[in-house]
């Protein structure tokens, strides 16, 4: 979360988020096997039943989520996801992982198994502020499954900016 201390900074951050100049990284855990292990999920979203959202095949104003997944030999049956949303739609990350047949652990609304918490965590923000490049990282401090994998999480976050992320997607082209 970014909190501005004055109206000038608030306006600058609002513009930066709108222009997608702030890079966001999230962590998620699932205990289900995904349809694919890395790539991008792109599609429009619309409200569905029971407070859910659903992913559509259309791409008029799409939610774009890029991701990599990791396994931990010490935690068989779990997969850690590093998510990089390009857009900021309601429930975007939850819908994206459900579309991979790997809902977030603890996210029962989207088909995840019951757990001690919803295993989705905002882990890192990178942005330019004036002349400074700011990088803020937050390790998960609660949730048994996150805490037991902090070594893997730390390694994943260290390489997050250097990963071969799929190319940026404009509103006119959707080639990944």
C-alpha positions as CSV (number, residue, x, y, z in Angstrom):
1,X,0.0,0.0,0.0
2,X,1.3,3.5,-0.9
3,X,0.1,6.4,1.3
4,X,0.8,9.9,0.0
5,X,1.7,12.6,2.5
6,X,0.3,15.5,0.3
7,X,-2.0,16.1,-2.6
8,X,0.9,16.5,-5.1
9,X,2.2,13.1,-4.2
10,X,-1.3,11.6,-4.3
11,X,-1.8,12.9,-7.8
12,X,1.5,11.6,-8.9
13,X,0.8,8.1,-7.6
14,X,-2.7,8.1,-9.1
15,X,-1.2,9.0,-12.5
16,X,1.6,6.4,-12.1
17,X,-0.9,3.6,-11.3
18,X,-3.1,4.7,-14.3
19,X,-0.1,4.8,-16.6
20,X,1.1,1.4,-15.3
21,X,4.4,2.8,-14.2
22,X,4.3,1.0,-10.8
23,X,5.3,-2.6,-11.0
24,X,3.4,-4.9,-8.6
25,X,4.3,-8.4,-7.6
26,X,2.1,-10.7,-5.6
27,X,2.6,-14.2,-4.2
28,X,0.0,-16.9,-4.1
29,X,-0.1,-20.5,-3.1
30,X,-2.3,-23.3,-4.6
31,X,-2.5,-26.9,-3.8
32,X,-4.0,-27.8,-7.2
33,X,-2.1,-28.6,-10.5
34,X,-2.3,-25.7,-13.0
35,X,-3.1,-25.9,-16.7
36,X,0.1,-24.1,-17.4
37,X,3.1,-23.2,-15.3
38,X,4.0,-19.8,-16.6
39,X,2.6,-17.2,-19.1
40,X,-0.1,-14.7,-19.1
41,X,-3.9,-14.7,-18.5
42,X,-5.7,-12.1,-20.6
43,X,-9.4,-11.4,-20.8
44,X,-12.2,-9.1,-20.0
45,X,-13.9,-9.7,-16.7
46,X,-17.5,-9.4,-15.7
47,X,-19.5,-9.8,-12.5
48,X,-20.9,-13.3,-12.0
49,X,-23.0,-14.9,-9.3
50,X,-22.4,-14.9,-5.5
51,X,-20.0,-11.9,-5.5
52,X,-17.7,-13.6,-8.0
53,X,-16.2,-12.3,-11.2
54,X,-15.5,-14.4,-14.3
55,X,-12.9,-14.2,-17.0
56,X,-14.2,-13.8,-20.6
57,X,-12.5,-14.6,-23.9
58,X,-13.1,-11.0,-25.2
59,X,-10.4,-8.4,-24.9
60,X,-12.0,-5.0,-25.1
61,X,-10.6,-3.8,-21.7
62,X,-8.8,-6.9,-20.5
63,X,-7.3,-7.9,-17.2
64,X,-3.7,-8.8,-17.8
65,X,-1.8,-11.0,-15.4
66,X,1.6,-12.5,-16.0
67,X,2.9,-15.3,-13.8
68,X,5.6,-17.9,-13.0
69,X,5.1,-20.8,-10.7
70,X,7.5,-22.7,-8.6
71,X,7.5,-26.0,-6.7
72,X,9.2,-26.6,-3.4
73,X,10.6,-30.2,-3.0
74,X,10.0,-29.8,0.8
75,X,6.3,-29.0,0.3
76,X,5.0,-31.6,-2.2
77,X,1.5,-30.8,-3.5
78,X,1.9,-27.0,-3.3
79,X,2.8,-24.5,-6.0
80,X,4.0,-20.9,-5.4
81,X,2.9,-18.3,-7.9
82,X,4.7,-15.0,-8.6
83,X,2.0,-12.8,-10.1
84,X,2.6,-9.6,-12.0
85,X,-0.7,-7.8,-12.8
86,X,-0.5,-5.3,-15.6
87,X,-4.0,-4.0,-14.8
88,X,-5.8,-3.6,-11.5
89,X,-9.3,-5.2,-11.8
90,X,-11.4,-6.4,-8.9
91,X,-10.6,-10.0,-8.0
92,X,-8.2,-10.2,-11.0
93,X,-5.6,-12.4,-9.4
94,X,-8.1,-14.7,-7.8
95,X,-10.0,-15.1,-11.2
96,X,-6.7,-15.6,-13.0
97,X,-5.6,-18.5,-10.9
98,X,-9.0,-20.1,-10.9
99,X,-8.9,-19.9,-14.8
100,X,-5.7,-22.0,-14.6
101,X,-7.6,-24.7,-12.5
102,X,-5.4,-23.7,-9.5
103,X,-7.4,-21.5,-7.2
104,X,-5.6,-19.8,-4.3
105,X,-5.4,-21.9,-1.2
106,X,-8.0,-20.6,1.3
107,X,-10.0,-18.7,-1.4
108,X,-13.2,-20.7,-1.1
109,X,-15.2,-18.2,-3.1
110,X,-13.2,-19.2,-6.2
111,X,-12.8,-22.9,-5.4
112,X,-9.8,-22.9,-3.2
113,X,-9.4,-25.4,-0.4
114,X,-10.2,-24.2,3.1
115,X,-7.2,-23.0,5.0
116,X,-6.0,-20.8,7.9
117,X,-5.9,-17.8,5.5
118,X,-6.3,-16.8,1.9
119,X,-2.8,-17.3,0.5
120,X,-2.5,-14.2,-1.6
121,X,0.1,-11.6,-0.6
122,X,1.2,-8.2,-2.0
123,X,4.9,-8.8,-1.9
124,X,6.7,-6.0,-3.9
125,X,6.3,-2.6,-5.5
126,X,8.8,-0.9,-7.8
127,X,8.4,2.6,-9.0
128,X,10.2,5.8,-10.0
129,X,9.6,8.8,-7.7
130,X,11.4,11.9,-9.0
131,X,15.0,10.7,-9.6
132,X,14.7,7.8,-7.2
133,X,13.9,4.2,-8.1
134,X,11.9,2.9,-5.1
135,X,11.6,-0.8,-4.4
136,X,9.5,-1.9,-1.4
137,X,9.3,-5.6,-0.4
138,X,7.1,-7.2,2.2
139,X,7.6,-10.9,3.1
140,X,4.5,-12.7,4.4
141,X,4.5,-12.9,8.2
142,X,1.6,-15.1,8.8
143,X,0.0,-18.2,7.3
144,X,1.7,-21.6,8.1
145,X,2.2,-22.5,4.4
146,X,3.8,-19.1,3.6
147,X,6.0,-19.1,6.7
148,X,7.2,-22.6,6.0
149,X,8.4,-21.5,2.5
150,X,10.2,-18.2,3.2
151,X,13.5,-19.4,1.7
152,X,11.8,-20.1,-1.6
153,X,9.7,-16.9,-1.4
154,X,12.9,-14.8,-0.8
155,X,14.7,-16.4,-3.8
156,X,11.7,-15.8,-6.0
157,X,11.3,-12.2,-5.1
158,X,15.1,-11.6,-5.6
159,X,14.8,-12.6,-9.2
160,X,11.4,-11.1,-9.9
161,X,12.6,-8.1,-12.0
162,X,15.1,-10.2,-14.0
163,X,12.6,-13.0,-15.1
164,X,11.8,-13.3,-18.8
165,X,8.3,-11.9,-18.4
166,X,6.0,-12.2,-21.5
167,X,6.1,-9.1,-23.6
168,X,3.9,-6.1,-22.7
169,X,0.4,-6.2,-24.1
170,X,-1.2,-3.1,-25.6
171,X,-4.9,-2.7,-26.0
172,X,-4.6,-3.4,-29.7
173,X,-2.3,-6.4,-29.7
174,X,-2.6,-9.6,-27.7
175,X,0.4,-11.6,-28.8
176,X,2.2,-13.3,-26.0
